[in-house]
Amino acid sequence: MTGAIGKAILQGPLLAGLFVLAGAVQAEEIGPEGLDALPPADVVILGEVHDNPGHHLNQARAVTAMAARALVFEMIGPEAALRAVPDLRGHPAALGAALEWEAGGWPHFSYYYRIFAAAPGAAIFGGALPQDAVRDAVSDGAARVMGPGAALFGLDRPLDPAEQAAREALQDEAHCGALPGTMLAGMVEAQRLRDAALARAVVAAMAETGGPVAVITGNGHARKDWGVPALLARALPGATILSVGQLEAAPDVAPPHDFWLITAPAERADPCAGFR
């Protein structure tokens, strides 16, 4: 895997607030106060634009209101999650160090600590994968990299051609048009693998705690039509799944979430500058 490809894979998740609205489902716009009264659900997937601190405040608010018994984070893997022991939960610096947060390239841990603090007794689960596994999915496919369990999340089946095309267009947009066209299908496979890894962590969280489970992830993973909710509908057919998206501008059509909020945008440099 070339350095440019590796950089694209690493930067792509930071742009996960961008998504194609093809095949959007019925959704309802709410304000932050609506997070205090979400319908009861076994799993609530709380989307975000990763570098928007207001989104993490909203996620913490929802986690408090739903009394989450488990938290699943896109940003950490299963082994790191085991290090989020109760003795560290009241100490943000120590917890961030134990999770090796800075090494992951995510926004500052202070953004996310408020979510941990909102559910101090919740079990912590990680849905992240090693970067070499994500890179392998680009060349080898998501099903081969996941191995056992791939069929549970539908990775053994090709996508519908229309969905494949829409998802490749999303990857092209999220990476600022900098990727060669021949790489887009592989990037879709990497995204499918990451969706499945998050869904697998949710399945484990439900088995251990019985829910409710809150999932902290980008808006792309939270979308109902082909993100984590769609995979959980296969893997946990009896569970109730709720998706909440957070946007920084009004969309032209309803986003693919059960509920969605419009927030002030974060101040940021041009996200495409790194691809030029």
N, C-alpha and C positions, 0 to 999 in steps of 0.2 A: 504494500500500500504506500503510495507516494505521500510526501509531506503535505502537498496541497489537498489530497483527498482526506487525509487525517484531519487537517484543519477544518475542512468543510463539515465533516461529521461532528466535530467538537462544537463548531459555531452554530450549526443548524438548530440544536435545541434552544439556543438563546433567542432564536427568532420564532419560537413556537407559537407566539401570539398571532402570527399570520396564518390564515387558513382560507381555503376555497369554500364558498358557501353553496356549492352544487349539492343538490339533493337535501336541502335544509329541511329540518323537521319543525313541527309546531313548537313554539317557545314563548315564554312570557318574560318580559322585562321587569326587573324589580330594582329597588334601591337597596342600599346597605342594610336598612332596617328589615328588609325581607329575609335577610340571612338569619334573623332571630326566630323565624317561624317557618322554616322550610318543612315540607311534608315529611313525615317519618319515613325513613328508608334504611335498609340494611347497609347500603354503601352510598356515600355521597362523594362524588368526584368534583373537587374544587379546582377549576382551571385558573390559570394565571398567565400574565406576561412576566417572565422571570425577574426582570430588573425593575419592576414597578412596586415600590414599598407599600403603596396603598392596597395592592392586591393581597399582600400577606396579612395586613391588618384585617381585611375582610375575611380571609380564610380563618384566621384566629377567632374572629367573631362567630363564624359558623361552627367551628369546632367546639367552642364553648357551649353554644346553644344546643347542639345535637348531643352533647355529652358523649363524645366519641370514646370508644373503648380501645380503639386501635388507630394508629396513624400510619399510612403508607406513603413514603416519600420517593419521588422520581430521582432525587438527587443523591441518594446513598444506596449502597448495595446491601445484601443480606448480612454479610459479615460485619460491616460498619454498624448496622442497626443493633446488633447484639451488644455493642459497646455503649449504647445509650442507656446505661444503667440508672436506676432511681437516684443513687447518690450524686450523680452529675446533673440531674435535671434542673436543679436550682442554680447552677453555675454556668452561665453562657460561655465563658471563655474555655472552661475545662471541657464542656460538652462539645463545642466546636472543634477543639483539638483532638478529642477522642474520635470524632467522626472523620477527622482529616478533611475537613470541609474545604479549606483553601485549595487543596490539591485537586479538587473536582472542577475548579474553574467557574463555580456558580457565584451569583451575587453574594455580598457579605452575609455572614451567618446571622448578624443581628436582624436582618430581614426575616429570617426563618425561625429564629429562636422563639419569637412571640407565639408561634404555632405550637411548639413543644410546650411552652409555658401554659398554653390554653387548656391542655389536657395532661397535667403532670402525672397522672396515674395510668395513662394509656400505654398499651404495648406498641413498640415501634418496629416497623417493617421497612425493608428497603427493596425497591424495584429496579435499581440501576444494574447495568451489566458492565463487565470490563470492556474497555474500549477495543481491545483486540477482537472480542466476540462481535461487537457491533460492526467492525470493519470486515470481519469474515462474512457477515450476513450480506454485505454488498456484493461480494464475489460468489459466495456459495449458496445464498438463500437463507431465509429465516428458519425454515423447517429443519434444514440440516444442522444449523448451529444450535437450535434449541434441543433437538434430539427427542427423547421421550417426553411426551406431553404436547408435542407440536400439533397433533390432530385435535386435541382438546380445544385449542384456540384457533382452529381452522387454518393453520399455517401450511398444511399439506395440500391446500386447494388454491388454484390460481384465482386472482381477483377477477371480477367482472370487467370486461374491457373498458367500459365507461368509467368505472371507479379507478382502474389502473391509470387511465389517461388523466383523470382529475388529480390523482395523488402525485403523479409525476409533475404536473403543472404546479402543484403546491410546493414540491421540493425545489423546482426551478425558481419560484418566487422567493422562497425562504432563503435560498442561497444566492439571491441577487443576480440570477442568470449567469453565474460564473462557472457552473459545472458543465462539462461536456454532456451532450444529450445522451450518449451511450451509458452514462453513469446514473441516470435518473431512475431507471428501474431498480438498480441495486440499492439506491437510497431509500426507495419505497420498501424494499425488503428489510433494510435496517430499521425503518420506522415500525414495520409490522413486528419485528422481533422485540423492540423496546415496548410496544403496546402489550405484547404477550407476557413479557417479564413483569410488567406492572400488574397485569391481571393475575398472574401466578402468585404474586405477593399478596394480593387481595384475597385470593382463595385461601392462602395460608392464614391470613389474619382472621377471616371469618371462621375457619376451623378452630382456631385457638381461642377466640374471644366471643364468638357469636354475634359480633357487631354491636352497635353501629361502627362502621369503618369510614374514616375520612381519608381521601386520597389527594395528595398535594402534587400537582403536575401542571404542565403547560396546557393551554387551551386545545392544542391539536390532539393530545392524548385524551382529552376529556370529551371530545365530540362523540355524539351518540351514534352516528351512522356507521363509522368504521373505526373508532378509537376503542379505548378500554371498555366503555359501557357495552359495545357490541360484542366484545370477546367474553365479557362476564355473563351476558345473556346466554351464551353457549355453555360456559363452564359452571355457572350457578343459576340454573333455570328457575329455581324457586325464589330467588332473592329479588328484592326491590332495589333498583339502581336509580340514582338521581344524579344528573349532571348540571353543573353550574359553570358558566363561562364568564370571563371578565374581559371586556373590550375597552380600548382607549378612544374609540370613535364610533359614532352611530353607523351600523351596517345598513346596506341597501335592502337586505332581506333578513328574515329571522335566522339567527345563528343555530347551529345544530346542537343545542343544549335544551334541557328542560326549563332552566331559568338563566338569565344573563343580566349583567350589570354593565353600564357605561361609566368609566372612571376618567379622572384626569390622566393625561399621558405622563409617563416618566420623562425626565430630562435625560437625554442620551446623545451621544455622538452618532454620526451616520453609521447605521449597522452594516452598510454595504462597503464601508471604507476598507475593511480588512480583506475584502475579496478582490480589490482592484490591483 
